[in-house]
Amino acid sequence: MAIKLLNNYLLVKKVEEKETDGFKTVSAINELIGKGQCSFAPDEHSYLFDKTIYFEKSLGTEFEIEGQKVKFIKLEDIMGYE
């Protein structure tokens, strides 16, 4: 894939919530915070590549590329990473 990111955007793969023993843990914070894996980042922010990114679920533009759900997220909208 040859995507050139502009204006400090990141391309983040959505990470689906996992169920534990058939139950999904839901809390108010989980309803507001999204989690994804950084697939592409501008060269100056390459340290974020392949990191888990946390962001507000309502932010970003979501779409599907090559069968994978992804979002464009602005760098300043990232709340944290690990």
Backbone as a chain_set.jsonl record, in Angstrom:
{"seq": "MAIKLLNNYLLVKKVEEKETDGFKTVSAINELIGKGQCSFAPDEHSYLFDKTIYFEKSLGTEFEIEGQKVKFIKLEDIMGYE", "coords": {"N": [[0.854, -1.168, 0.0], [0.616, 2.17, -0.843], [0.497, 4.841, 0.727], [0.522, 8.264, 1.324], [0.813, 10.242, 4.007], [-0.564, 13.282, 5.156], [-0.388, 16.508, 6.821], [0.079, 15.796, 9.557], [-1.377, 13.395, 10.108], [-2.32, 10.115, 11.21], [-2.556, 6.698, 10.225], [-4.652, 4.368, 11.457], [-5.264, 1.103, 12.431], [-8.264, -0.385, 13.375], [-8.836, -1.899, 16.517], [-10.516, -4.618, 17.554], [-12.784, -5.165, 20.272], [-12.155, -7.681, 22.674], [-13.773, -10.624, 23.773], [-14.195, -12.047, 27.002], [-14.524, -15.175, 28.207], [-17.052, -15.247, 26.976], [-18.171, -12.851, 27.729], [-18.264, -9.348, 27.372], [-16.378, -6.74, 28.575], [-17.668, -3.757, 29.635], [-17.519, -0.33, 30.142], [-18.034, 3.092, 31.143], [-15.806, 4.556, 30.331], [-14.719, 2.905, 28.338], [-16.597, 3.222, 26.371], [-16.049, 5.704, 25.387], [-13.356, 5.894, 24.693], [-11.237, 4.995, 22.067], [-9.266, 2.407, 20.542], [-6.427, 1.461, 18.728], [-4.124, 0.17, 16.247], [-1.244, 1.679, 15.084], [-0.73, 1.985, 11.724], [0.459, 3.434, 9.663], [2.573, 6.264, 9.712], [3.664, 9.686, 9.544], [7.068, 10.399, 8.527], [8.479, 11.894, 10.52], [7.179, 11.118, 12.792], [7.564, 8.45, 13.114], [8.116, 6.825, 15.267], [5.708, 6.067, 16.344], [4.757, 4.04, 14.781], [3.273, 0.887, 14.549], [2.512, 0.887, 17.198], [0.172, 0.716, 19.967], [-2.529, 2.83, 19.902], [-4.39, 5.33, 21.573], [-7.472, 7.042, 21.493], [-10.218, 9.415, 21.189], [-13.282, 7.88, 20.504], [-15.126, 9.129, 18.842], [-13.675, 10.734, 17.165], [-11.798, 11.245, 14.106], [-11.706, 9.771, 10.784], [-13.4, 7.111, 9.576], [-12.954, 4.194, 7.599], [-12.838, 1.5, 5.173], [-10.142, -0.424, 4.051], [-8.603, -2.602, 1.903], [-10.093, -4.65, 3.088], [-9.799, -4.202, 5.803], [-10.741, -2.447, 8.729], [-10.08, 0.91, 9.214], [-8.827, 4.096, 10.479], [-8.303, 7.553, 9.902], [-6.478, 9.538, 11.952], [-5.829, 12.568, 13.573], [-2.665, 13.687, 14.683], [-2.607, 15.363, 16.967], [-4.935, 14.578, 18.225], [-4.461, 12.23, 19.472], [-4.498, 10.475, 22.478], [-2.758, 8.949, 23.905], [-0.209, 6.372, 23.847], [1.097, 3.0, 23.619]], "CA": [[0.0, 0.0, 0.0], [1.437, 3.382, -0.952], [-0.26, 5.988, 1.219], [1.328, 9.389, 1.8], [0.015, 10.954, 4.998], [-0.339, 14.723, 5.186], [-0.916, 17.298, 7.936], [0.205, 15.084, 10.837], [-2.363, 12.343, 10.299], [-1.879, 8.733, 11.355], [-3.504, 5.688, 9.778], [-4.763, 3.475, 12.597], [-6.145, -0.065, 12.287], [-9.13, -0.561, 14.531], [-8.662, -3.113, 17.299], [-11.832, -5.024, 18.048], [-12.843, -5.583, 21.671], [-12.148, -9.133, 22.848], [-14.66, -11.116, 24.816], [-13.583, -12.946, 27.965], [-15.5, -16.177, 28.617], [-18.354, -14.924, 26.442], [-18.624, -11.554, 28.227], [-17.484, -8.189, 26.963], [-16.321, -5.757, 29.64], [-18.099, -2.445, 29.155], [-17.581, 0.725, 31.148], [-18.221, 4.402, 30.518], [-14.558, 4.96, 29.678], [-14.572, 2.11, 27.118], [-17.518, 3.743, 25.373], [-15.521, 6.969, 24.885], [-11.971, 5.771, 24.247], [-10.96, 4.013, 21.031], [-7.933, 1.83, 20.58], [-6.05, 0.937, 17.431], [-2.701, -0.025, 16.007], [-0.766, 2.619, 14.077], [-0.249, 1.289, 10.527], [1.315, 4.369, 8.925], [2.787, 7.55, 10.367], [4.65, 10.492, 8.827], [8.445, 10.061, 8.901], [8.889, 12.532, 11.766], [6.474, 10.46, 13.9], [7.678, 7.011, 12.858], [8.17, 6.117, 16.547], [4.358, 5.587, 16.648], [4.425, 2.901, 13.924], [3.025, -0.41, 15.185], [2.164, 1.076, 18.609], [-1.248, 0.811, 20.274], [-2.889, 4.237, 20.002], [-5.662, 5.605, 22.245], [-8.087, 8.263, 20.971], [-11.666, 9.474, 21.383], [-13.934, 7.104, 19.445], [-15.885, 9.982, 17.929], [-12.761, 11.476, 16.294], [-11.204, 10.524, 12.981], [-12.527, 9.36, 9.657], [-13.318, 5.658, 9.489], [-13.277, 3.583, 6.312], [-12.286, 0.163, 5.011], [-9.137, -0.525, 3.003], [-8.146, -3.982, 1.779], [-10.855, -5.481, 4.02], [-9.461, -3.857, 7.186], [-11.299, -1.182, 9.208], [-9.023, 1.843, 9.603], [-9.22, 5.482, 10.724], [-7.32, 8.629, 9.861], [-6.538, 10.266, 13.213], [-4.845, 13.645, 13.671], [-1.684, 13.459, 15.739], [-2.977, 16.078, 18.188], [-6.085, 13.93, 18.828], [-4.01, 11.021, 20.155], [-4.47, 10.673, 23.92], [-1.614, 8.221, 24.442], [0.181, 5.165, 23.103], [1.95, 2.043, 24.342]], "C": [[0.902, 1.234, 0.0], [0.605, 4.604, -0.57], [0.726, 7.025, 1.718], [0.442, 10.189, 2.736], [0.427, 12.415, 5.051], [-0.855, 15.313, 6.492], [-0.954, 16.556, 9.271], [-0.938, 14.113, 11.124], [-1.669, 11.009, 10.466], [-2.944, 7.833, 10.757], [-3.495, 4.597, 10.84], [-5.731, 2.346, 12.275], [-6.976, -0.185, 13.545], [-8.841, -1.9, 15.194], [-10.021, -3.448, 17.885], [-11.728, -5.457, 19.501], [-12.885, -7.107, 21.733], [-13.092, -9.512, 23.974], [-13.883, -12.064, 25.711], [-14.659, -13.881, 28.477], [-16.918, -15.81, 28.189], [-18.908, -13.586, 26.898], [-17.697, -10.459, 27.729], [-17.532, -7.174, 28.103], [-16.658, -4.388, 29.071], [-18.105, -1.479, 30.339], [-17.755, 2.038, 30.409], [-16.968, 4.825, 29.772], [-14.352, 4.186, 28.384], [-15.498, 2.583, 26.016], [-16.974, 5.008, 24.719], [-14.144, 6.85, 24.244], [-11.848, 4.661, 23.213], [-9.523, 3.549, 21.125], [-7.642, 1.267, 19.2], [-4.55, 0.787, 17.327], [-2.275, 0.882, 14.861], [-0.141, 1.846, 12.915], [0.72, 2.131, 9.723], [1.394, 5.669, 9.706], [3.761, 8.351, 9.518], [6.056, 10.192, 9.365], [8.857, 10.649, 10.246], [8.202, 11.937, 12.998], [6.523, 8.939, 13.742], [7.778, 6.196, 14.143], [6.802, 5.559, 16.944], [3.979, 4.347, 15.837], [4.343, 1.625, 14.748], [2.753, -0.312, 16.69], [0.649, 1.038, 18.766], [-1.543, 2.267, 20.602], [-4.251, 4.357, 20.683], [-6.172, 6.972, 21.8], [-9.571, 8.258, 21.307], [-12.333, 8.764, 20.215], [-14.633, 7.978, 18.415], [-14.99, 10.734, 16.942], [-12.244, 10.605, 15.16], [-12.221, 10.167, 11.925], [-12.321, 7.873, 9.446], [-13.692, 5.189, 8.093], [-12.627, 2.208, 6.26], [-11.309, 0.172, 3.839], [-8.571, -1.943, 3.041], [-8.802, -4.883, 2.826], [-10.605, -5.19, 5.492], [-10.091, -2.519, 7.554], [-10.162, -0.317, 9.727], [-9.614, 3.234, 9.846], [-8.028, 6.37, 10.446], [-7.522, 9.415, 11.147], [-5.474, 11.356, 13.182], [-3.927, 13.371, 14.86], [-2.092, 14.143, 17.044], [-4.208, 15.491, 18.888], [-5.722, 12.64, 19.564], [-3.882, 11.321, 21.641], [-3.267, 9.991, 24.545], [-1.306, 7.021, 23.563], [1.003, 4.276, 24.004], [2.58, 1.091, 23.363]], "O": [[1.852, 1.308, 0.779], [0.078, 5.307, -1.432], [1.659, 6.701, 2.453], [-0.567, 10.753, 2.312], [1.612, 12.744, 4.997], [-1.661, 14.693, 7.185], [-1.918, 16.682, 10.027], [-1.41, 14.024, 12.257], [-0.578, 10.789, 9.941], [-4.125, 8.178, 10.783], [-2.462, 3.977, 11.096], [-6.876, 2.59, 11.893], [-6.452, -0.098, 14.655], [-8.628, -2.907, 14.519], [-10.604, -2.655, 18.624], [-10.727, -6.039, 19.919], [-13.572, -7.747, 20.936], [-13.197, -8.819, 24.986], [-13.014, -12.799, 25.242], [-15.611, -13.434, 29.116], [-17.873, -16.028, 28.934], [-20.01, -13.213, 26.496], [-16.481, -10.64, 27.677], [-18.615, -6.791, 28.545], [-16.01, -3.919, 28.136], [-18.636, -1.79, 31.405], [-17.636, 2.088, 29.185], [-17.061, 5.397, 28.686], [-13.853, 4.754, 27.413], [-15.213, 2.366, 24.838], [-17.388, 5.355, 23.612], [-13.806, 7.625, 23.349], [-12.291, 3.535, 23.438], [-8.674, 4.217, 21.714], [-8.514, 0.664, 18.574], [-3.802, 1.22, 18.203], [-2.878, 0.855, 13.788], [0.851, 1.14, 13.093], [1.687, 1.614, 9.164], [0.407, 6.119, 10.289], [4.603, 7.766, 8.836], [6.212, 9.782, 10.515], [9.517, 9.974, 11.034], [8.602, 12.224, 14.126], [5.62, 8.232, 14.19], [7.549, 4.987, 14.115], [6.729, 4.668, 17.79], [2.999, 3.674, 16.156], [5.233, 1.326, 15.544], [2.764, -1.329, 17.382], [-0.081, 1.299, 17.81], [-0.899, 2.865, 21.463], [-5.16, 3.577, 20.401], [-5.412, 7.938, 21.735], [-10.124, 7.22, 21.669], [-11.989, 9.014, 19.06], [-14.723, 7.609, 17.244], [-15.493, 11.315, 15.98], [-12.255, 9.377, 15.249], [-13.43, 10.249, 12.14], [-11.209, 7.423, 9.171], [-14.622, 5.71, 7.477], [-11.944, 1.803, 7.2], [-11.609, 0.706, 2.771], [-8.119, -2.417, 4.084], [-8.155, -5.769, 3.384], [-11.157, -5.877, 6.351], [-9.995, -1.558, 6.79], [-9.377, -0.748, 10.572], [-10.752, 3.512, 9.467], [-6.885, 6.0, 10.715], [-8.62, 9.908, 11.405], [-4.333, 11.092, 12.803], [-4.365, 12.887, 15.903], [-1.938, 13.56, 18.117], [-4.501, 15.862, 20.024], [-6.576, 12.027, 20.204], [-3.24, 12.297, 22.029], [-2.802, 10.408, 25.606], [-2.06, 6.7, 22.644], [1.541, 4.72, 25.019], [3.335, 0.204, 23.763]]}, "num_chains": 1, "name": "protein.A"}
